[in-house]
Every structure is written in C-alpha cells, then in structure tokens.
Amino acid sequence: MPDAWPMGTPTWNANRNEHTWETKGGHYGHGQVPENQHTDPGPMPKWPAGTSPAPKPGPPPFPGRSAFGPGKSNASILLLGQQLVRRGFGKHYRVGPTRDWGDADRLNVRDFQLAQKWSGSDADGFPGPQTWARLFG
C-alpha cells in the first residue's frame, strides 16, 4: 500500500470521490470512503515525513572493577570475553570465553588496551570504565 493520502489528509468535511477510492491506493479517512455517511473526528495531525532510524543501543553498563579478577565468576566476564572475540582480541582463549576469570581474559583485555595506545597501569589487563566503553562502543 502506498504511503499516501489520495484525497488529502482527513478533515472535518466529507471529501468522497468514488473514482479515486477505486483507483488509487493509500490511506483514507472515514469522510473519504464513499459508503460512509459520517466524517472524521477532526483534522489529522502532521505526520513526520519519514521514519527516523532506531536509536543505536549504548554499551551495557559497566559492572564495576570488582566483577573482574582472579576467583571471579559471573555473566559480565562472559560478556566481556564475547565482546573481545567479536572485536578480534580473543587469541588467548583456548576454547572460548567463559564466566570464570582467567589469565586468557587478562591477556586479551591487555591486548585490547595496548591497541588503544595505552601503557603502564592503563594497560594492566583488567577492564575499567574506559576499557569497557571503548570495547563496547
């Protein structure tokens, strides 16, 4: 169906044209349908000319530094590992990311941090808010 109003947007007044109704596809108001005996409840509001794209989702919220490190096991570690692999920083995983923090996670995070041109304590292999934002951004 064409996204058009062949008889114009509906108004308070009837505007019935059987030939247009039968030959042109699109949207019609109550007052434009030949068989109807009533009109629309009022003028149509202005519709946007086009559809705007859906907003791009932002990064998932940073779970905090305490979610990562030796002995930790949670969904955030798995999510981090999956994103590292998607971004091309998963070479230290033997099988793939898991919920359990391991040395492969630290090495892959460090590789990502070094790729950001970070050094020293900024490239320690533990994700902070900046690492998280850039990795998911």
Secondary structure, DSSP 4 states (H G I P E B T S, - for coil): --S--TT-S--SS----HHHHHH--S---GGGSTT--S--SSPPPPPPSSPPPPPPP-PPPP--GGGSSTT-BSHHHHHHHHHHHHTT--TT-SS---SB--HHHHHHHHHHHHHTT--GGGGSSS--HHHHHHHH-
